[in-house]
């Protein structure tokens, strides 16, 4: 596995990669969910590139950029164990050599609801860095986790609307045996908070907004931000939507999760998002 940190090193290493190239983009603090992304990338491509970059552009005022876990040595070990061929580990001055970008990609209405309403500008920061990484890596396929469903929808729409020449692949959410969706922010939870956080997956398991809210309301130490049924492409609330999404604070940690649902508007009743 080769590790590079500059644009010139990346360009040289990328040119030497054979065949179909997949990319997995991360912010570090990797876990088994990221490992699954790399495994899936390995199965779908001849060469796998991973990026490890803690993107300041997607953190809003008062968010946890300074305390976000930084575990580069462990991250590199995980990526190598899963078969990554090339890892790009730039610093902010490499990704944004001229300072914060004046021209950015906007998520439009997708970036103004749910997570976007709670975190103004977040998805614009995500899409801007994803667009830059896609231009730098030039992959044939990019893999993203289902857990960050609104981010995934925004990336898919950007790729479609801007005619970017790649395929976007969704990898299902990876969970602990008790149902908690894996997240780098789970490291912030103490044992009691971690137990409380299971209310999110239990709420989704009801497959119903009203029943799910009852579960969340009954959970000690859980402050619900939203629970909604939405259209998975627009994230507009829709009683016939194909995705159930939830966000809540457990202690000082904000967690998100989602559950794909059968969409009754589709011809195939077994089809899920």
N, C-alpha and C positions, 0 to 999 in steps of 0.2 A: 504494500500500500504506500502510495506516495502522498506526502503532505506538502501543500504549497500555501503561501500567504500573500503573494503579490499577483497583480494582473498578468505580468509577463510570464511568471512561473506557471500560472494557470493556463495561459494560451499555449505554452510549449507542451505542457503535460496533456492538455485536452487534445491537441493535434495528434498525439501518439496513441490515443485510445482507439482500439479497433471496433468496428461494427456498430450496432445499435447502442446508443448511450442513454442511460437513465440517470435522473438526478433526484436526490432526497435532500430537501432543505430543512435545516434545524437551527434552533437558537442555543444548542448545547443542553447540558443537564439531561443527557439521554437516558432512556429507560427502555423497557421491553417493547413498548409501542414503536419506538424509533427502530429498534432491531428488526421488528416485523416489516417495517417499510423497506429497510435495506434488503431483507430476504426476498421480499416480493420484487424489488427492483432487480435483484440478481437473477430471478427466475424469468424476467421479462426482457432482459437486455444482455448484450455481450460485455458491456463495461458499465460500472456504477460510480457516479460522482456523488459525494456528500458535501454539503456546506455546513459549517458551524459558524454562525454569526449572530451575535446578540444585537438585534437591530434597534437602535435608539428611536428611530422614526415612528415605531408603532406603540411606544409607551406614552400614555397621556400624562397630563399634569398630576403629580401626586401618586403615580403608580410605582411598581416595585423594581425599576431598572437597577438601582444600586444594590438591592439585596437578592436579585435573581441569581440562582445557583450557577456557579462557574466551575466546571469539572472537566477541563479539557483533556487531561491525561486519561481519565476514565472513559471519556467520550471516544477518544481515538482508539482505545483498546476495544471498545464495543464495536466500532465501525470495522476495525480490522478483522475481528472475530466473525463478523457477518459477511465479509467478502467485498467490502468497498475497495475499489481500485485507486481512487483519487479523492483526497479531502482538501477542500478549500477553506482556510481559516483566516479570513482577512480581518483587519482592524477597521474601525469606522472611517479612518482617513483613506483607506484603500477603496472602500465601497463608495464613499462620498468625498472624493479628492478635492472638490471645490467647496466643501462645507455643505450644510443642509441644502438639498436641492430646491431650486426655485420652481421648476416644472415637476409636477408629480402626477401619478395616476390616481384618479378618483374613483371610488366605488359607487358613486351616484346614490340612488335611493336605497340600494342594498346596504350601504354603509351608514344609513341613518336610523335603522330600526334595531331593536333588541340589543345585541352587543354594540352596535354602532351608536345607538342612542346613549348607552352607558359609558362608552369610551369614544368621544368625538375625535375623529381623525385617525382612529386606530387602523381601519381597513385601508385608508389611503396610504398609510405608512407601510402596511403589509404589501399591498399591490405594487407600490413603487419599488420596494426592495426585491420582490419576486420578479418583476419585469427586468430589473438590472441583472439579477443572477441568471435569469434565462438567457439574456443576451450574452453574458460572459461565458456561461457553460455550454450553450447551444445544444441542449439535449434533444433527443427524439421523444422522450417520455418523461413526465414528472409525476411523482407519487406523493399523495397527501392523505392524511388520516381523516376518517369520518368524524372523529371526535370534534374537530374544529370545523363543524359543518358550514357555518356561515362564511368562514374564511375560504373554505373549499368552493362554495357557490360563487363567491366574488372572483376567485382565481379562474374558475371555469368561464365565467362571463367575460373576464378580461381577455382570456385566450381566444374566445370566440369573436368578441367585438373588435379586437385589434389584429385578427388574422395571424396569430402567432403560430408558427409551424411546428406544433408538437401535440402529443396526446397527453391528456390528464387522466390519471388512474386513481381511483378511490380505494383505500385500504381500510377494512372494517376496524372499528374501535377495539383496542386491546384492553382487557379488564383483569383486575385481580380476581381470584376465585370467589371472593365475596361480592363481586359486582362493581366495585369502584373503578371508574375509568382511569387509566393511567395518565398522569400529568406530571410535568416537572414541578408544578406548584404543590403537589401532594407532600413534598418534602417539608413544607411549612407547617403541616398539621401535626399536633401532638396526638398520642394514642386516643384520647377522649374525642378530640375533634375528628380524627379519622373515622371513628365509629359513627359520629353524627353525620359525616359526609355521605354515608351509605343511603341516607334519605333521598338523595338525588336519583340514584338508580332505582330505588324502590318506587319513587313517584313515577318515573318513566314506565316501570313495569305494569302500572295500572292501565296504560295505553289510553288514558282519559284525563282531560285537563282538570275537571272538578275533583275527581278522586285523587289525582296526584297532588293537588293543592292541599287536600286534607292530610295527606301523608307528610308534606313539608311543614304544614302548620303545627303538626303534633310533635315535630322533631325539636328537641332541646338544642339550642346553640346554632340553629340554622336560620338565617335571614334570607327569605326568598327575594330574588330580584325579578324573575319572571318565570312562568311556565306557560307555554303556548303551543298550539298546533299551527303549523305554517306550511306554506308552499316551499319546497326545498330549493327552488330556483330563484324565487324573489324574496323569500323570508317575510312575505306579507302574511298576517294571521288569516287563517282560513279553516273553518270547522270541518272541511273535507280535505285538509292538507295532508301531505304524505310524510310529515316529520314532526315529532314532538321534541321540543327543546326546553332546556331548563338552565337557569343560572341562580346561584345562591352564594351568600357569604357564610363561611364557617370560621368563626373567630375573625381574623383579619384577612383570610384567604378567600379570594373569589374563584369559584369553580363553575365549570360548564359541562354539560353532557347533552346527549340527544338520543332519540330512538327512531329509526326509520319505520314507517307504518305503511300498510297496504293502502294504496290510493284507490278509492272506489270509482274515480273518474276514468281509470285506465281499463282497457279491455281485458287485460290479464289480471285476474284477482290475486294471483300469487306474486305478482311483481312488486318488489320493494325497491326503494331508492338506494 
